[in-house]
Amino acid sequence: MVIPTAAPHSPAPKRKLWLRWPVWLGVLAVVAYGVAVAMHWDDRGLLWLKERFESTAVRQDSIWLPDYVVDIDAKPLPGMERDEASDLSFNPHTRTLFAVMGKHPFLTELDLDGNVLRKIPLEGWANPEAVAVMEDGLIGIVDERQHDLVMVKVDANTTSLKRSDYQGFELGDASKDNKGFEGLAWDSMRQRLLIGEERPPKLYAWSSDGRSPLKGDKQALPSDQLDLRNLSALAVDPRTGHLLALSADSNMLLELDEKGDQVSFMVLLGGFNGLKAGIPRAEGVTMDDQGNLYFVSEPNLFYRFRKN
């Protein structure tokens, strides 16, 4: 008697992997496009192409960020590892820098090499995020948590500042979360303070002579050219009047002309503009009267860039 044997089991044919590639490529293309839009790489690509064809005259009449190279790279501010450097501003009268610390509020005066000259405690501030040196020792400080701007007087003998001693100017709804105003810059050429809202990025101007208390109210400026994920700080070039807009989330510094149009940009990542590594979180920027750029980054890092 012959016992029949079962036919050997044939495994189901495997689906050819190459048939899946179109699906994966489509998914990757959608993801890449979403990331590019979120990071504004499409806008940066267009601006990069525009930069390639700009004339020598246009470059000479602007800041022209591609020509800058770092010469002080990630210098620690001693003893400030837990203080969160938030912004800085150039004082043309003393040729020093004033930086504001947000976590434990105080002003610190630095020389142009990033050496600490003094610390000035800020009593009564909750989270100072922006600073601007104006005229005759007047300094503006924006408190992001309290949504206001306070103008203080600082001279060589100032050892501390009390918020209750100075008038505050309301910037927005104080009931909102801690995502308000982060940028402040003095525009001496046009006699106005420029104020930046973090997210979505928006610009405002407040007329001032730089010496007296503010009058009136801030006025909205066109902000459609701020192709940035957030706005961390503002600075004005005292030579050209061009605006610098800094974004920590975009790792980007953007130059805008007097009409608010984009002119040039700089990427704050390792390998660009001489940086050994990316700036961890660039929160403050300023420019001196010679065209040198200065940054502070959380937690306590100082940078200087000079033009080639």
Secondary structure, 3 states (H helix, E strand, C coil): CCCCCCCCCCCCCCCCHHHHHHHHHHHHHHHHHHHHHHHCHHHHHHHHHHHHCCCHHHHHCCCCHHHEEEEEEEEECCCCCCCCEEEEEEECCCCEEEEEECCCCEEEEECCCCCEEEEEEEECCCCEEEEEECCCCEEEEEECCCCEEEEEECCCCCCCEEHHHCCEEECCCCCCCCCCEEEEEEECCCCEEEEEECCCCEEEEEECCCCCCCCCCCEEECCCCCCCCCCCEEEECCCCCCEEEEECCCCEEEEECCCCCEEEEEECCCCCCCCCCCCCCEEEEEECCCCCEEEEECCCEEEEEEEC
